[in-house]
Every structure is written in structure tokens, then in C-alpha cells.
Amino acid sequence: MKNSFTRLKTLSKYLSKYLSKYLSKYLSKYFCKYKFYSILGLGTALVMLSFKFLFALPAYGQETVTINILMNALEASQWQPFVPQFEAENPGIDLNIIEGPNATNLIEDLYTSAFLLGDSPYDLVYMDTVWAPKFAAAGWLQPLDDRIPKAELNQFLPGDIEAGRYQDQLYRIPVRSDVGMLYYRTDLLAEGGYNPPETFEELQTIAANLQENSPADWGYLWQGKQYEGLSAMFVEVLKGYGGFWIDPATNTVGLDRANAIDAVKFLTATIDTGITPKGVTTYTENETLRFFINGESVFLRNWPYVWREANKDDSPIAGKIALKPMVHAPKYNSGGCQGGWGLGISSTTAYTEEAWKVIQYFSSEEFQRQFVLSTSYVPSRRSLFTDPQIVAEYGHYPELLSVLDNAVLRPPVAQYAQASDILQRYLTAALSGRLTPEDAMQSAAAETRRLLGQ
Ligand code: GLC
């Protein structure tokens, strides 16, 4: 082994000796023969090299740092057009957006396993409203309180800021907010002579009648698949029946109360009466949106991004829709689910300052204005709901603000992921008829209490 290594070394020594000897001989011969071209070539190479140093390495001696972030593929494509401007304004930072699957749970799992394995490749964490307590409790995020003045924090919606706090420290800066809304077909309601519904009962009646007497195949679509979107949709129905999931102040679980069981019964009734297809237990936001855009449903529960998609030029329902706050039972108020996405800095990054620059840019008013105009996402800064440019494009944003001011939060507890998992499992059992709403909710409540150590 040692012998062959020594032989290899000797061979390479001879090779390099002869090569350099002949190369230099040929090069000098060539140089003398073609002096003019050689000088021209060398000069061009020098100029190109200095351009590279001047423009590619923004501050001489400063290395370019890559900041990695993971988000769903759709949103990655919506961020991408802003990356060149961010990089131009922040020389020395290369923002690398990694595309993940288009579902919040799957993205959460990818971040979680990266942190559990240690040495996460992500410098920033793009978080759903419900992740911050878990990620902060696990020590995966850096506190951000000292980085942002209180006056600036006050410009964001309080619900979005609260979602980023854990044990009195702030770990997430909101980039965009979100809130569940009820969409309806203005043309079909007008033809049937209906006003938009206020109560669950009105919604059911109008949906059933128009399903019967209009081209729409279905009355009401919502997200029924076993995933986070099911919990988000359910808290709205729960609120509309005066119920609650977990009261964080007292840790009380409300899932087996009569109002919660009524909420489940409303959902099962939509399937049993046929205004909602049985297949709803496989639908996420995306499937329900596609059906709605194809003109197949009178009503749809979804987030505000639907507005732009459904009003695109090639959409068969463009100009034929409106949105309103979720319906409720006569004695109670409605509530849209508070959603949204924000940025936190990973505790393992070597580039905290650069990561913070990304947060500053992508949470700024200027960025959010452009982002909202191009996507119909919801801003996290209060001023933008009445921004003239935004209101000119989306007349309903002032109303979104009042829905957000009364939005329902999913419980901000560190065990949220497991709590949501329990709820999703038992809701699925009830929606598919495997358990009665009563049995499902009693089991869900008991398991949630065990989770919370009660
Ligand atoms: C939206 C919301 C998010 C929610 C998710 C559920 O992305 O912004 O808060 O968890 O939908 O699918």
C-alpha cells in the first residue's frame, strides 16, 4: 500500500516537471509569435476579472452568505420575483428559497425533522400561526424582542404578534395574516332571490335550494381532509355555535360540550343532506377552490387568496363572487379562523444578522403592499387594509380587517401539533360516520385532557 503510494507520488512529480517544462516552452513560443493577440487576450481576462470583483463581490473582502429558507412551492414562486431586489439592496446576502410540499403539516414536519436531527440547514423558519410555541419551547428559535422597537410592533395586527409569542418572548415576525371567509356566488343568489346567509340554517337552506335549481352541483364546500386545514375550518363552526377548543387561560378543554357537538352535527348534516359531497373528507383548500372556480358550488369556505384566483380572466366565475364573514347560530357571533405566516430565526444559524435583514425586508410595508397586490394574501400591517392602492384593487380589505379583529385563534399551546392531530382524527371519524358526533367529541376531549396532563 505504502509502496504504491510512493510510486504514484514519484510519477506525478515527473509528470508535472515535464508538463511545466514543455508548457512554458510552448507558451513563450506562442507569446513571441502572436504578441498582439496574447496581450489583447490577457487584457480582456484582466478586465473581466476586475468586473467580477467589482460586481459579484459587493464589498471587497466580504463573502457572500447564503440564507436558506423552506416554504411551500406555491408561495416560493410568489416570493421569487422579490428576491433579486432584496439581494440588490442587501449586498453579500444570497437568499435561497427551498420549495416544499403545498401543505402546512408537511412543511412543519420537514422543519421539525431538520431540527431534531440537529444542525438544521435552515437559517430562517417560515412559520404558520400555530407553530411558534412548539418551535420556541423546543429551543429551535432565537428571541427577537430586542430587535424590533415597540412602536413598530404596534403597526402589526395584535393577533399575528400574539401568535409569535411564547412565555412572554417574541419569536416570529408576521409577514402575512390570514382569516377564514365565506365565499358565495352573487349571480346564483340573485337569481334565486336570496340575501347572503347570516346563520348556519340559512346557509343550508339556500345551498340546498340553489343546488336543486341552478347549474351548481353542490351547495357548500369546505376543507374536510384530515390535516391542519380541518382544524382551522372547524374552529369557525365551533365559534359560531358558541363553543371553544382549549381555553389557554385555564387549560379547560371544551370539545365535549353541547355547543362543540352541535358544531360537528352541522358538518355531518351538510354531508348527510347532500349539499356537501361525501368526498369532502379528501379535500384541502386547493380541491375546494378548483371546484368553486369551475362553477360547481354555491358556497365555499376558504382564505382570502381565493379572491384573486377566482377572479382571474380565465376563471368561469370571475366577477360573480363575493365574500362575507362566516355564518353563526342565531344566539352567537361568527368568527373567522386566524391564520397567517411569519418568520423566525433558527437558533442554529451562523448568520443571525443576515437572517434578520431578510425578516426586515419581507415584513416591511413596501414588500407587503406589492405582495398583497400580486396575490390577494392578507397583510399583517394594519395600515395596508386601507391603503389606497390595495383598496382600489380589493374593495373588501377594510372588511377583512374587522373580521381579523374578531378572529378565532387556534389554542396557542406548546402541544398544539398533537392537540390538532387528536381533533383531526376524531372529526374524521365523525365525518365518515365511524363514530357519532357525541362519541367522537367525548374521546377527542378525553385524549386532549390527557395530552395537557389533566
Ligand atoms: C392557511 C393559513 C394557516 C392554516 C392553513 C391550513 O395557510 O394561513 O394558518 O394553518 O391554511 O391549511
Residues whose N, C-alpha, C, O or C-beta is under 5 A from the ligand:
A	BS01	GLC	T104 D128 T129 D178 E228 G229 A232 Q338 G339 G340
